[in-house]
Amino acid sequence: MSSKEKSPIGIPVSGWRRWFGPGAFFALAIFVMGRLALEPLRSISQLDDAGLDPYTAVEAFRLRENPEPAEVAFLGSSQTIWGIVTEPVAKKLGRKPKRVVNLGTAGGTPFEMWNLVRRNPREFSQLRLAVIEVNPFILRPGLEGDPRVFAAISSRASFMERLMLREPSDRFWQTAEWVLPLNSVRRSLESALHNIMGNRKWRKLDPNLAQRINPGKKWKVRKNMTVMRKDRQTISPLAAAKRMVGSWQISSFQDYALRSLLQWMEDRHVPVVLHQLPVDPEVAQLLLDDPRFAQSYQNYCDYMDSLQPAPKAIFRSLSPEEFGGDSTSMADRTHLNEAGALLYSAQLGEKIRPYMRRTPPPAARTDREK
């Protein structure tokens, strides 16, 4: 076949124009419109055997359904869910309990914290203090390929954010998912029905819909119990320490999310306090004294001290012994139980009280005036 052929009116048509005529542009327009139509489906909720997915459960039930805007918000991972009891904190701060909210997300990272804020600016408009959990594990680049984190990135990350991932294969698949969002928009029939009916109606069918916003069953401590059960301590202190800080490095993607969160608060004059929740005393000892982990933990601490915009304060309670607890205050190697959480929350409430704004930030007052 020759490189040129004649059009119906006798004018020669070059080879590339045969493929990129009006029909091709029409097909491209259909593709683009279909791609844009899929975009809103990326971040709608997912259901599984444990109920609503962790991020959406927190966003829906802890944040958006709160009848009063938050004045103090705790952002973090499952350590925050298990370790922060808001009632004693509210009492120490002299605030209404509903104005002090625990927004910890199971398996959460700074990316989830950043998404909660940037997707819900109205719910944070009266914030007087942000208390952000930091720990070495949630900042590691190895988590970028974790299925839950990978799904979160697929659902809510921008194109530029996907290019920050460390592994080339992760960048490739996340870029492909951004171009054509197939995996992130897939839903089970149950999830589709839930999204049609909404949380309120579905909760009547499934009372456990929001169970991920609360600690697990092993969190509760029976009254008059002198020795706490530690059934969930299934890994050794050595394995826990290695998982937290072994050969620690910072994820550029999570670093970006954390700094973006700090900048958002800085721009709105919201004070920020960072805090590191305790781990089992045996794990804490390894992080401080074992040469295999001590330098990595120090690298992590140096990173925290270098953050900009700088927080108002950084509190590190590496062991429950630092606030009057001990190994019986832990539900497992890295999560507090009810007794430990009550002790820690009361002490943290005292520590953060000097940093809270006396009045809502200027932006909040302006919004109300409008």
Secondary structure as the mmCIF struct_conf table of DSSP 4:
data_model
#
loop_
_struct_conf.conf_type_id
_struct_conf.id
_struct_conf.beg_label_comp_id
_struct_conf.beg_label_asym_id
_struct_conf.beg_label_seq_id
_struct_conf.end_label_comp_id
_struct_conf.end_label_asym_id
_struct_conf.end_label_seq_id
BEND BEND1 SER A 3 SER A 3
STRN STRN1 LYS A 4 LYS A 6
TURN_TY1_P TURN_TY1_P1 PRO A 8 ILE A 9
BEND BEND2 GLY A 10 GLY A 10
STRN STRN2 PRO A 12 SER A 14
HELX_RH_AL_P HELX_RH_AL_P1 GLY A 15 TRP A 19
BEND BEND3 PHE A 20 GLY A 21
HELX_RH_AL_P HELX_RH_AL_P2 PRO A 22 LEU A 38
HELX_RH_3T_P HELX_RH_3T_P1 GLU A 39 LEU A 41
TURN_TY1_P TURN_TY1_P2 ARG A 42 SER A 43
BEND BEND4 ILE A 44 ILE A 44
STRN STRN3 LEU A 47 ASP A 48
TURN_TY1_P TURN_TY1_P3 ASP A 49 ALA A 50
STRN STRN4 GLY A 51 LEU A 52
HELX_RH_AL_P HELX_RH_AL_P3 PRO A 54 ALA A 57
HELX_RH_PI_P HELX_RH_PI_P1 VAL A 58 ARG A 64
TURN_TY1_P TURN_TY1_P4 GLU A 65 GLU A 65
BEND BEND5 PRO A 67 GLU A 68
BEND BEND6 GLU A 71 GLU A 71
STRN STRN5 VAL A 72 GLY A 76
BEND BEND7 SER A 77 SER A 77
HELX_RH_AL_P HELX_RH_AL_P4 SER A 78 GLY A 83
HELX_RH_AL_P HELX_RH_AL_P5 THR A 86 LEU A 93
TURN_TY1_P TURN_TY1_P5 GLY A 94 GLY A 94
HELX_RH_3T_P HELX_RH_3T_P2 PRO A 97 ARG A 99
STRN STRN6 VAL A 100 GLY A 104
TURN_TY1_P TURN_TY1_P6 ALA A 106 GLY A 107
HELX_RH_AL_P HELX_RH_AL_P6 PRO A 110 ARG A 119
TURN_TY1_P TURN_TY1_P7 PRO A 121 PRO A 121
HELX_RH_3T_P HELX_RH_3T_P3 ARG A 122 PHE A 124
TURN_TY1_P TURN_TY1_P8 SER A 125 GLN A 126
BEND BEND8 ARG A 128 ARG A 128
STRN STRN7 LEU A 129 GLU A 133
TURN_TY1_P TURN_TY1_P9 PRO A 136 PRO A 136
HELX_RH_3T_P HELX_RH_3T_P4 PHE A 137 LEU A 139
HELX_RH_3T_P HELX_RH_3T_P5 PRO A 141 GLY A 145
BEND BEND9 ASP A 146 ASP A 146
HELX_RH_AL_P HELX_RH_AL_P7 PRO A 147 ARG A 156
HELX_RH_AL_P HELX_RH_AL_P8 PHE A 159 ARG A 162
TURN_TY1_P TURN_TY1_P10 LEU A 163 MET A 164
BEND BEND10 ARG A 166 GLU A 167
HELX_RH_AL_P HELX_RH_AL_P9 PRO A 168 VAL A 179
BEND BEND11 LEU A 180 LEU A 180
BEND BEND12 LEU A 182 LEU A 182
TURN_TY1_P TURN_TY1_P11 ASN A 183 VAL A 185
HELX_RH_AL_P HELX_RH_AL_P10 LEU A 189 MET A 197
HELX_RH_AL_P HELX_RH_AL_P11 ASN A 199 LEU A 205
TURN_TY1_P TURN_TY1_P12 PRO A 207 ALA A 210
HELX_RH_3T_P HELX_RH_3T_P6 GLN A 211 ILE A 213
BEND BEND13 ASN A 214 ASN A 214
HELX_RH_3T_P HELX_RH_3T_P7 LYS A 217 TRP A 219
TURN_TY1_P TURN_TY1_P13 LYS A 223 ASN A 224
BEND BEND14 THR A 226 VAL A 227
TURN_TY1_P TURN_TY1_P14 ASP A 231 ARG A 232
BEND BEND15 ILE A 235 ILE A 235
HELX_RH_AL_P HELX_RH_AL_P12 PRO A 237 VAL A 245
TURN_TY1_P TURN_TY1_P15 GLY A 246 SER A 247
HELX_RH_AL_P HELX_RH_AL_P13 SER A 252 ASP A 267
TURN_TY1_P TURN_TY1_P16 ARG A 268 HIS A 269
STRN STRN8 VAL A 272 GLN A 276
HELX_RH_AL_P HELX_RH_AL_P14 PRO A 281 ASP A 289
HELX_RH_AL_P HELX_RH_AL_P15 PRO A 291 ASP A 305
TURN_TY1_P TURN_TY1_P17 SER A 306 SER A 306
BEND BEND16 GLN A 308 PRO A 309
HELX_LH_PP_P HELX_LH_PP_P1 ALA A 310 PRO A 311
BEND BEND17 LYS A 312 LYS A 312
STRN STRN9 ALA A 313 ARG A 316
BEND BEND18 SER A 319 SER A 319
HELX_RH_3T_P HELX_RH_3T_P8 PRO A 320 PHE A 323
TURN_TY1_P TURN_TY1_P18 GLY A 324 GLY A 324
HELX_RH_3T_P HELX_RH_3T_P9 SER A 327 SER A 329
STRN STRN10 MET A 330 MET A 330
BEND BEND19 ALA A 331 THR A 334
STRN STRN11 LEU A 336 LEU A 336
HELX_RH_AL_P HELX_RH_AL_P16 GLU A 338 ILE A 352
HELX_RH_3T_P HELX_RH_3T_P10 ARG A 353 TYR A 355
BEND BEND20 MET A 356 MET A 356
BEND BEND21 ARG A 358 THR A 359
HELX_RH_AL_P HELX_RH_AL_P17 PRO A 362 GLU A 369
#
